[in-house]
Every structure is written in C-alpha cells, then in structure tokens.
Amino acid sequence: MNTTLDLFEAATVSLTRAAPIKDRIADAYLNYLVYIHEEDLPADVCEEFRALTDTLTRVRPELRGDDRLRATVRKMSNNDAEIAASAVVRMFGSVSRAVAGVPHEATTSNAINTTNVVPLHAVTG
C-alpha cells in the first residue's frame, strides 16, 4: 500500500468494520490517513484533508501515554465522528476521480442523469 489512493481506500474500508464510530475514525487516521502527504493530494482535497487532520488532533493530551488523536476522539461526539468519517469517504471519491482523470462535475451530473430507478411496486389500473 503505497499510493494516496490506496491509503484512502484502506481508511474507507476500515470505517466499515463493526466497531463504535469513534474507534473506526481513530483507526482510519492512525493506520492510514496519517501517512498521506498533502502534496500528493489533488488541489480540491488539500484543504478538506488539512481540516480533517486539525479536527482529529486539536485536543492536547491530558493523560500519560495519550496522544492528540486519542484525546480528541475521546472528547468528540458520535455525530462529530460521523462527519469526519463522511469527509474521509468524500476525499476518497475525489482522489479516485483525480486518478481516473474524471472531473468532479462530470461524475455528479452523470450520476443524476444515468441512474436507473427500479419501482418498488407495479401500478395496476
């Protein structure tokens, strides 16, 4: 696992395991996201990645043996952890599109126009 895309993919997959959301976001950051370098990110992802890093490391440790990530995650609400996890997934999508050479606007508009809708029931009459 050596590319930014690989790291985002692994972080996203780690967010899907069966564990509390705070544990999942801490695991994703500690094992994958911390190894991502901003200079390897597409321009539209850099600021969001920086904001996520700041969000996950803003609290100073108060306990011996603790670090900024654990101290921060411990004080986060579940909702804040969910927002952080959603940011990881969004950035993974952006990095994936950048690697594929597909502009974000193209995928957004095509997804709306080409989505197949399956009716839940047939209308009789």
FENVEN-V646904 format. One line per field, one symbol per residue. phi: phi as a letter, one per 20 degrees, with the letter a starting at -180 (. if undefined). burial: + if it has 24 or more other C-alpha atoms within 12 Angstrom, else -. A space follows every 10 residues. Layout:
phi=???
burial=???
This chain:
phi=.cdgfgffff fffffefeag gfffffffff ecffeedgfe efgfdgffff ffgffeceef fddfnecfff ffffefefff ffffffffff fgffffffff mdfgffffff ffedfeddff beedr
burial=---++-++++ ++-++----- ++++++++++ ++++++---- ++--+--+++ -++-+++--- -------+++ -+++-+---- ++-+++++++ ++++++-+-- ---------- ---------- -----
